Amino acid sequence: MKNATRRKVWILGMALALATSSATAASWQDQLNSAASQLGQQESASGNGASSGGLSLSSLSGLLNGGDNAVSSNTMSNAAGILQYCVKNNIVNNNVASVKEQVLGKLGLNTQTEQAKQTDYQQGLAGLLNTGSGQQLNLKSLGDTQLGQKVKTKACDVVLKQGKNFIS
């Protein structure tokens, strides 16, 4: 009798655990689908089709789950421009302005005249991240969706880390 009761309790417990994990997974999937849908709607309205900054929605999700190299800058002058973009748009607040100034100083880009000559720096200012994989990620076009904000934050954090490594 005790074994039968234990077995029923165990089966009931497993059924509850499966139901709970399925509900959690469904909730997470719903949130991801909602964010992707919002981003897709913004892109359709802006005429960008199914991609954002040259990357598809699945690529954007991949950027969040992938390594730092996917959103690192391929040049330090582009990184400096991205850092300024991050400061201007309040994406991260981890002493970014100071790091950006030190990177510019080390690159010899202290004046606006010198900065204007650097195309990749100017692209960074506009939110165009030239990645090490040869892609160009347009941070501005990601919008204010949850997925877009997460990708922007990750990109700014990774580029900030790049800048800190460059000046140390």
N, CA, C and O of each residue as an XYZ file, in Angstrom:
672
protein
N       0.822     -1.189      0.000
C       0.000      0.000      0.000
C       0.865      1.252      0.000
O       0.603      2.204     -0.735
N       1.915      1.238      0.847
C       2.780      2.414      0.913
C       3.481      2.652     -0.418
O       3.633      3.797     -0.845
N       3.907      1.581     -1.075
C       4.578      1.735     -2.363
C       3.641      2.319     -3.414
O       4.051      3.156     -4.218
N       2.405      1.887     -3.409
C       1.430      2.411     -4.369
C       1.171      3.892     -4.119
O       1.059      4.669     -5.068
N       1.075      4.291     -2.851
C       0.860      5.695     -2.506
C       2.073      6.527     -2.902
O       1.933      7.608     -3.475
N       3.250      6.025     -2.599
C       4.480      6.746     -2.976
C       4.561      6.916     -4.491
O       4.938      7.973     -4.999
N       4.197      5.849     -5.193
C       4.256      5.898     -6.650
C       3.293      6.962     -7.184
O       3.650      7.725     -8.081
N       2.084      7.017     -6.641
C       1.097      8.010     -7.071
C       1.578      9.426     -6.758
O       1.431     10.330     -7.580
N       2.151      9.616     -5.570
C       2.673     10.933     -5.188
C       3.819     11.321     -6.112
O       3.919     12.472     -6.536
N       4.673     10.370     -6.418
C       5.812     10.647     -7.306
C       5.318     11.028     -8.702
O       5.803     11.990     -9.299
N       4.344     10.262     -9.219
C       3.793     10.545    -10.548
C       3.113     11.913    -10.559
O       3.275     12.678    -11.509
N       2.359     12.219     -9.516
C       1.704     13.518     -9.416
C       2.739     14.640     -9.365
O       2.578     15.669    -10.022
N       3.797     14.440     -8.585
C       4.868     15.439     -8.487
C       5.546     15.673     -9.824
O       5.822     16.815    -10.192
N       5.817     14.596    -10.555
C       6.447     14.727    -11.872
C       5.519     15.453    -12.847
O       5.961     16.288    -13.636
N       4.241     15.126    -12.781
C       3.276     15.788    -13.666
C       3.218     17.284    -13.379
O       3.173     18.094    -14.304
N       3.220     17.653    -12.098
C       3.216     19.072    -11.731
C       4.493     19.764    -12.188
O       4.449     20.888    -12.688
N       5.631     19.093    -12.015
C       6.908     19.677    -12.431
C       6.927     19.907    -13.933
O       7.371     20.959    -14.393
N       6.455     18.941    -14.698
C       6.407     19.099    -16.150
C       5.462     20.219    -16.561
O       5.776     21.009    -17.451
N       4.314     20.285    -15.916
C       3.349     21.340    -16.239
C       3.928     22.712    -15.924
O       3.751     23.652    -16.699
N       4.623     22.834    -14.789
C       5.219     24.113    -14.396
C       6.318     24.519    -15.362
O       6.376     25.674    -15.784
N       7.204     23.570    -15.724
C       8.294     23.920    -16.633
C       7.762     24.249    -18.017
O       8.312     25.115    -18.697
N       6.702     23.573    -18.449
C       6.094     23.886    -19.743
C       5.493     25.282    -19.731
O       5.618     26.022    -20.707
N       4.841     25.647    -18.634
C       4.241     26.981    -18.523
C       5.320     28.052    -18.527
O       5.158     29.096    -19.159
N       6.426     27.799    -17.823
C       7.532     28.758    -17.788
C       8.146     28.916    -19.171
O       8.414     30.031    -19.618
N       8.365     27.792    -19.845
C       8.937     27.846    -21.190
C       7.997     28.581    -22.138
O       8.441     29.374    -22.968
N       6.701     28.317    -22.013
C       5.729     28.996    -22.871
C       5.733     30.494    -22.599
O       5.652     31.292    -23.533
N       5.826     30.885    -21.331
C       5.862     32.300    -20.976
C       7.101     32.967    -21.562
O       7.012     34.062    -22.118
N       8.249     32.319    -21.442
C       9.495     32.868    -21.991
C       9.386     32.986    -23.501
O       9.782     33.996    -24.084
N       8.841     31.938    -24.141
C       8.682     31.953    -25.588
C       7.724     33.062    -26.013
O       7.958     33.733    -27.018
N       6.653     33.255    -25.256
C       5.705     34.328    -25.558
C       6.379     35.693    -25.490
O       6.135     36.551    -26.339
N       7.230     35.897    -24.478
C       7.925     37.177    -24.337
C       8.869     37.406    -25.509
O       8.927     38.509    -26.053
N       9.612     36.370    -25.902
C      10.533     36.492    -27.024
C       9.770     36.751    -28.318
O      10.161     37.599    -29.120
N       8.675     36.014    -28.514
C       7.863     36.230    -29.710
C       7.281     37.635    -29.743
O       7.221     38.259    -30.803
N       6.854     38.133    -28.595
C       6.297     39.479    -28.515
C       7.348     40.523    -28.882
O       7.076     41.447    -29.648
N       8.547     40.369    -28.331
C       9.623     41.317    -28.633
C       9.985     41.258    -30.108
O      10.186     42.295    -30.740
N      10.069     40.054    -30.660
C      10.394     39.903    -32.076
C       9.292     40.494    -32.945
O       9.569     41.122    -33.967
N       8.055     40.295    -32.542
C       6.931     40.842    -33.287
C       6.948     42.366    -33.280
O       6.724     43.003    -34.309
N       7.217     42.949    -32.106
C       7.282     44.408    -32.010
C       8.386     44.954    -32.901
O       8.200     45.952    -33.597
N       9.538     44.292    -32.873
C      10.652     44.735    -33.698
C      10.295     44.591    -35.170
O      10.597     45.471    -35.976
N       9.653     43.486    -35.517
C       9.241     43.274    -36.897
C       8.251     44.320    -37.368
O       8.320     44.771    -38.512
N       7.319     44.715    -36.488
C       6.343     45.737    -36.846
C       7.023     47.081    -37.062
O       6.674     47.813    -37.988
N       7.993     47.408    -36.212
C       8.709     48.674    -36.384
C       9.483     48.669    -37.691
O       9.530     49.675    -38.397
N      10.096     47.522    -38.013
C      10.883     47.432    -39.239
C       9.994     47.542    -40.463
O      10.358     48.196    -41.440
N       8.820     46.902    -40.417
C       7.895     46.982    -41.540
C       7.448     48.418    -41.754
O       7.354     48.884    -42.889
N       7.176     49.113    -40.667
C       6.734     50.505    -40.757
C       7.833     51.397    -41.312
O       7.555     52.381    -41.997
N       9.090     51.050    -41.014
C      10.192     51.885    -41.483
C      10.722     51.428    -42.832
O      11.614     52.062    -43.395
N      10.175     50.324    -43.361
C      10.604     49.852    -44.671
C      11.866     49.025    -44.635
O      12.488     48.820    -45.678
N      12.267     48.546    -43.481
C      13.487     47.758    -43.391
C      13.249     46.273    -43.596
O      14.202     45.497    -43.531
N      12.027     45.847    -43.840
C      11.754     44.441    -44.072
C      11.979     43.603    -42.843
O      11.679     44.029    -41.727
N      12.510     42.405    -43.041
C      12.675     41.459    -41.931
C      14.058     41.515    -41.329
O      14.475     40.571    -40.657
N      14.768     42.579    -41.548
C      16.086     42.672    -40.943
C      16.230     44.011    -40.264
O      15.473     44.945    -40.529
N      17.195     44.094    -39.398
C      17.422     45.323    -38.660
C      18.908     45.585    -38.627
O      19.670     44.798    -38.067
N      19.325     46.684    -39.223
C      20.743     46.976    -39.251
C      21.508     45.923    -40.030
O      22.680     45.680    -39.742
N      20.870     45.288    -41.017
C      21.533     44.267    -41.799
C      21.445     42.883    -41.186
O      22.004     41.939    -41.743
N      20.767     42.728    -40.064
C      20.677     41.443    -39.390
C      19.225     41.034    -39.214
O      18.365     41.878    -38.963
N      18.948     39.738    -39.346
C      17.591     39.228    -39.156
C      17.256     39.151    -37.679
O      18.130     39.293    -36.824
N      15.976     38.924    -37.385
C      15.548     38.787    -35.991
C      16.245     37.617    -35.318
O      16.626     37.709    -34.151
N      16.414     36.517    -36.045
C      17.107     35.373    -35.445
C      18.567     35.721    -35.187
O      19.157     35.246    -34.216
N      19.152     36.545    -36.047
C      20.532     36.979    -35.814
C      20.622     37.860    -34.580
O      21.577     37.762    -33.809
N      19.619     38.729    -34.391
C      19.615     39.578    -33.200
C      19.521     38.733    -31.937
O      20.214     38.996    -30.954
N      18.667     37.722    -31.966
C      18.581     36.810    -30.820
C      19.906     36.096    -30.632
O      20.346     35.876    -29.504
N      20.539     35.734    -31.736
C      21.843     35.081    -31.669
C      22.903     35.985    -31.068
O      23.794     35.512    -30.363
N      22.817     37.290    -31.339
C      23.773     38.234    -30.755
C      23.667     38.251    -29.237
O      24.672     38.352    -28.533
N      22.443     38.150    -28.742
C      22.245     38.152    -27.290
C      22.801     36.892    -26.655
O      23.360     36.936    -25.559
N      22.650     35.778    -27.336
C      23.072     34.499    -26.779
C      24.493     34.131    -27.177
O      25.078     33.209    -26.608
N      25.048     34.840    -28.146
C      26.384     34.527    -28.625
C      27.464     35.188    -27.792
O      27.180     35.857    -26.798
N      28.676     34.997    -28.199
C      29.804     35.573    -27.483
C      29.970     37.049    -27.760
O      29.276     37.626    -28.597
N      30.899     37.650    -27.043
C      31.149     39.082    -27.172
C      31.673     39.470    -28.554
O      31.452     40.597    -28.997
N      32.356     38.567    -29.236
C      32.928     38.907    -30.534
C      31.874     39.325    -31.550
O      32.162     40.086    -32.473
N      30.658     38.830    -31.380
C      29.586     39.146    -32.328
C      29.206     40.621    -32.303
O      28.717     41.146    -33.304
N      29.421     41.297    -31.178
C      29.066     42.713    -31.077
C      30.266     43.574    -30.690
O      30.105     44.659    -30.131
N      31.463     43.088    -30.987
C      32.644     43.912    -30.734
C      32.960     44.698    -32.002
O      32.600     44.290    -33.106
N      33.627     45.812    -31.832
C      33.962     46.669    -32.963
C      35.244     46.171    -33.624
O      36.131     45.638    -32.958
N      35.331     46.354    -34.952
C      36.534     45.899    -35.645
C      37.656     46.931    -35.622
O      38.791     46.605    -35.971
N      37.366     48.172    -35.217
C      38.424     49.181    -35.055
C      38.163     49.975    -33.782
O      37.021     50.104    -33.341
N      39.218     50.497    -33.207
C      39.050     51.273    -31.982
C      38.443     52.643    -32.262
O      37.794     53.213    -31.385
N      38.638     53.184    -33.463
C      37.995     54.470    -33.752
C      36.481     54.285    -33.885
O      35.720     55.159    -33.471
N      36.035     53.165    -34.453
C      34.598     52.875    -34.492
C      34.085     52.641    -33.079
O      32.986     53.075    -32.735
N      34.879     51.954    -32.258
C      34.495     51.716    -30.862
C      34.310     53.040    -30.125
O      33.360     53.195    -29.358
N      35.215     53.997    -30.355
C      35.099     55.303    -29.698
C      33.814     56.010    -30.119
O      33.142     56.625    -29.292
N      33.473     55.923    -31.399
C      32.222     56.513    -31.874
C      31.009     55.837    -31.257
O      30.042     56.503    -30.886
N      31.058     54.518    -31.148
C      29.960     53.774    -30.516
C      29.836     54.173    -29.052
O      28.725     54.327    -28.546
N      30.964     54.342    -28.368
C      30.912     54.761    -26.962
C      30.207     56.110    -26.831
O      29.405     56.306    -25.918
N      30.506     57.037    -27.741
C      29.826     58.338    -27.712
C      28.331     58.165    -27.981
O      27.501     58.817    -27.346
N      27.995     57.289    -28.918
C      26.580     56.993    -29.195
C      25.897     56.458    -27.938
O      24.769     56.841    -27.627
N      26.582     55.573    -27.219
C      26.021     54.979    -25.999
C      25.817     56.038    -24.916
O      24.820     56.007    -24.194
N      26.764     56.978    -24.803
C      26.637     58.070    -23.827
C      25.454     58.957    -24.201
O      24.596     59.254    -23.370
N      25.423     59.373    -25.462
C      24.388     60.294    -25.943
C      22.982     59.720    -25.760
O      22.035     60.459    -25.489
N      22.853     58.410    -25.909
C      21.542     57.761    -25.834
C      21.284     57.077    -24.496
O      20.334     56.307    -24.359
N      22.136     57.364    -23.508
C      21.970     56.833    -22.140
C      21.759     55.320    -22.105
O      20.895     54.825    -21.381
N      22.540     54.601    -22.878
C      22.386     53.149    -22.922
C      23.126     52.492    -21.766
O      22.606     51.569    -21.139
N      24.330     52.959    -21.482
C      25.088     52.469    -20.321
C      25.688     53.668    -19.595
O      25.946     54.706    -20.204
N      25.904     53.520    -18.312
C      26.435     54.624    -17.505
C      27.627     54.177    -16.666
O      27.708     54.517    -15.486
N      28.529     53.440    -17.238
C      29.667     52.908    -16.493
C      30.947     53.671    -16.817
O      31.922     53.071    -17.269
N      30.959     54.972    -16.596
C      32.153     55.774    -16.854
C      32.542     55.740    -18.335
O      33.722     55.810    -18.676
N      31.544     55.633    -19.203
C      31.772     55.497    -20.633
C      32.456     56.728    -21.210
O      33.378     56.595    -22.014
N      32.026     57.918    -20.820
C      32.585     59.152    -21.386
C      34.081     59.243    -21.119
O      34.844     59.633    -22.002
N      34.500     58.893    -19.932
C      35.920     58.935    -19.585
C      36.724     57.949    -20.431
O      37.793     58.287    -20.938
N      36.211     56.745    -20.578
C      36.903     55.734    -21.389
C      36.987     56.205    -22.835
O      38.029     56.072    -23.477
N      35.883     56.759    -23.349
C      35.863     57.245    -24.735
C      36.930     58.315    -24.948
O      37.647     58.283    -25.948
N      37.040     59.265    -24.013
C      38.040     60.332    -24.134
C      39.458     59.769    -24.132
O      40.314     60.232    -24.886
N      39.705     58.767    -23.282
C      41.035     58.159    -23.229
C      41.350     57.391    -24.515
O      42.485     57.418    -24.992
N      40.355     56.714    -25.071
C      40.550     55.999    -26.336
C      40.854     57.000    -27.447
O      41.779     56.795    -28.232
N      40.077     58.081    -27.514
C      40.323     59.108    -28.536
C      41.725     59.683    -28.397
O      42.416     59.892    -29.394
N      42.147     59.941    -27.153
C      43.489     60.467    -26.921
C      44.563     59.508    -27.397
O      45.531     59.923    -28.034
N      44.402     58.246    -27.095
C      45.394     57.242    -27.497
C      45.431     57.082    -29.016
O      46.477     56.763    -29.579
N      44.304     57.300    -29.675
C      44.236     57.207    -31.135
C      44.683     58.496    -31.823
O      44.840     58.518    -33.043
N      44.889     59.567    -31.057
C      45.251     60.854    -31.638
C      44.064     61.565    -32.267
O      44.229     62.361    -33.191
N      42.880     61.281    -31.772
C      41.660     61.892    -32.307
C      41.076     62.882    -31.302
O      39.889     62.828    -30.979
N      41.917     63.778    -30.817
C      41.493     64.726    -29.787
C      40.695     65.898    -30.336
O      39.928     66.521    -29.602
N      40.864     66.202    -31.605
C      40.172     67.363    -32.170
C      39.026     66.914    -33.078
O      39.027     65.806    -33.614
N      38.059     67.801    -33.231
C      36.936     67.488    -34.114
C      37.395     67.338    -35.557
O      36.807     66.576    -36.325
N      38.445     68.064    -35.925
C      38.979     67.959    -37.284
C      39.497     66.552    -37.544
O      39.206     65.957    -38.582
N      40.266     66.022    -36.594
C      40.792     64.659    -36.729
C      39.656     63.636    -36.700
O      39.668     62.665    -37.456
N      38.688     63.858    -35.836
C      37.555     62.935    -35.721
C      36.737     62.906    -37.011
O      36.250     61.853    -37.422
N      36.592     64.067    -37.644
C      35.807     64.159    -38.876
C      36.454     63.378    -40.015
O      35.764     62.937    -40.935
N      37.776     63.203    -39.961
C      38.501     62.474    -41.003
C      38.329     60.960    -40.885
O      38.572     60.230    -41.846
N      37.921     60.497    -39.735
C      37.798     59.055    -39.483
C      36.380     58.574    -39.786
O      35.462     58.791    -38.994
N      36.209     57.929    -40.922
C      34.887     57.455    -41.333
C      34.290     56.489    -40.319
O      33.110     56.591    -39.983
N      35.099     55.550    -39.831
C      34.538     54.566    -38.904
C      34.162     55.197    -37.565
O      33.240     54.718    -36.904
N      34.850     56.257    -37.151
C      34.448     56.986    -35.945
C      33.096     57.666    -36.182
O      32.205     57.602    -35.335
N      32.952     58.312    -37.333
C      31.696     58.984    -37.676
C      30.546     57.978    -37.766
O      29.424     58.270    -37.353
N      30.834     56.794    -38.308
C      29.810     55.752    -38.360
C      29.397     55.345    -36.946
O      28.212     55.155    -36.676
N      30.364     55.212    -36.054
C      30.069     54.873    -34.666
C      29.185     55.918    -34.012
O      28.253     55.580    -33.283
N      29.476     57.200    -34.272
C      28.643     58.278    -33.726
C      27.189     58.136    -34.166
O      26.266     58.477    -33.425
N      27.000     57.629    -35.378
C      25.652     57.450    -35.927
C      25.011     56.141    -35.466
O      23.887     55.828    -35.859
N      25.721     55.375    -34.635
C      25.172     54.117    -34.134
C      25.451     52.925    -35.017
O      24.840     51.870    -34.845
N      26.373     53.073    -35.968
C      26.724     51.968    -36.858
C      27.939     51.240    -36.296
O      29.054     51.763    -36.327
N      27.722     50.042    -35.788
C      28.787     49.225    -35.212
C      29.324     48.300    -36.290
O      28.614     47.420    -36.777
N      30.583     48.505    -36.660
C      31.249     47.639    -37.629
C      31.878     46.488    -36.854
O      32.898     46.660    -36.187
N      31.261     45.314    -36.946
C      31.686     44.191    -36.113
C      32.901     43.487    -36.698
O      33.230     43.638    -37.875
N      33.546     42.727    -35.853
C      34.708     41.959    -36.269
C      34.364     40.889    -37.295
O      35.250     40.399    -37.995
N      33.098     40.522    -37.393
C      32.677     39.498    -38.354
C      32.320     40.098    -39.714
O      31.817     39.398    -40.592
N      32.581     41.394    -39.885
C      32.323     42.037    -41.166
C      30.901     42.533    -41.350
O      30.558     43.024    -42.425
N      30.069     42.417    -40.332
C      28.695     42.907    -40.397
C      28.650     44.349    -39.896
O      29.539     44.792    -39.169
N      27.630     45.056    -40.284
C      27.395     46.381    -39.732
C      26.050     46.344    -39.019
O      25.012     46.100    -39.632
N      26.088     46.588    -37.723
C      24.889     46.565    -36.890
C      24.466     48.004    -36.632
O      25.215     48.777    -36.033
N      23.267     48.365    -37.082
C      22.745     49.711    -36.896
C      21.971     49.757    -35.584
O      20.810     49.355    -35.527
N      22.617     50.249    -34.533
C      21.991     50.296    -33.213
C      20.754     51.186    -33.209
O      19.779     50.904    -32.512
N      20.800     52.256    -33.988
C      19.671     53.192    -34.024
C      18.409     52.527    -34.563
O      17.307     52.816    -34.098
N      18.566     51.644    -35.537
C      17.391     51.031    -36.162
C      16.767     49.934    -35.307
O      15.703     49.421    -35.652
N      17.406     49.563    -34.200
C      16.863     48.510    -33.343
C      15.636     48.970    -32.575
O      14.873     48.141    -32.079
N      15.434     50.265    -32.468
C      14.255     50.795    -31.795
C      14.298     50.604    -30.293
O      15.349     50.329    -29.714
N      13.145     50.755    -29.676
C      13.044     50.684    -28.219
C      12.335     49.430    -27.737
O      11.828     49.394    -26.616
N      12.296     48.407    -28.571
C      11.693     47.157    -28.121
C      12.601     46.514    -27.077
O      13.759     46.900    -26.921
N      12.068     45.544    -26.377
C      12.841     44.845    -25.353
C      14.065     44.173    -25.977
O      15.166     44.267    -25.434
N      13.880     43.502    -27.105
C      14.983     42.831    -27.777
C      16.004     43.850    -28.278
O      17.210     43.652    -28.131
N      15.518     44.931    -28.864
C      16.412     45.978    -29.352
C      17.243     46.591    -28.242
O      18.446     46.794    -28.406
N      16.614     46.887    -27.112
C      17.332     47.465    -25.971
C      18.391     46.506    -25.437
O      19.488     46.927    -25.069
N      18.062     45.222    -25.396
C      19.030     44.239    -24.895
C      20.246     44.149    -25.804
O      21.377     44.063    -25.324
N      20.021     44.169    -27.122
C      21.140     44.107    -28.064
C      21.993     45.369    -27.942
O      23.221     45.288    -27.929
N      21.344     46.542    -27.851
C      22.092     47.796    -27.691
C      22.930     47.781    -26.422
O      24.101     48.160    -26.439
N      22.329     47.343    -25.323
C      23.047     47.314    -24.047
C      24.233     46.373    -24.122
O      25.320     46.703    -23.647
N      24.034     45.203    -24.716
C      25.147     44.256    -24.834
C      26.249     44.847    -25.702
O      27.428     44.752    -25.358
N      25.879     45.453    -26.821
C      26.883     46.040    -27.709
C      27.669     47.132    -26.984
O      28.896     47.176    -27.079
N      26.979     48.005    -26.268
C      27.665     49.080    -25.542
C      28.571     48.518    -24.452
O      29.686     49.004    -24.266
N      28.111     47.511    -23.739
C      28.932     46.895    -22.692
C      30.187     46.251    -23.272
O      31.277     46.396    -22.719
N      30.031     45.540    -24.388
C      31.175     44.866    -25.008
C      32.174     45.887    -25.544
O      33.380     45.731    -25.352
N      31.684     46.927    -26.214
C      32.581     47.953    -26.765
C      33.256     48.726    -25.632
O      34.418     49.113    -25.759
N      32.547     48.952    -24.535
C      33.158     49.596    -23.366
C      34.301     48.736    -22.833
O      35.369     49.249    -22.497
N      34.071     47.447    -22.759
C      35.114     46.523    -22.304
C      36.315     46.575    -23.259
O      37.464     46.550    -22.817
N      36.042     46.647    -24.565
C      37.103     46.783    -25.563
C      37.918     48.049    -25.314
O      39.148     48.026    -25.335
N      37.213     49.151    -25.077
C      37.887     50.424    -24.829
C      38.758     50.370    -23.591
O      39.884     50.866    -23.602
N      38.251     49.773    -22.520
C      39.029     49.655    -21.279
C      40.281     48.817    -21.498
O      41.350     49.144    -20.981
N      40.152     47.733    -22.267
C      41.323     46.900    -22.566
C      42.337     47.661    -23.411
O      43.543     47.503    -23.224
N      41.857     48.483    -24.335
C      42.731     49.248    -25.220
C      43.551     50.283    -24.452
O      44.725     50.492    -24.758
N      42.950     50.926    -23.470
C      43.668     51.989    -22.751
C      44.491     51.466    -21.582
O      45.288     52.212    -21.014
N      44.317     50.207    -21.213
C      45.090     49.703    -20.067
C      46.394     49.071    -20.478
O      47.149     48.603    -19.626
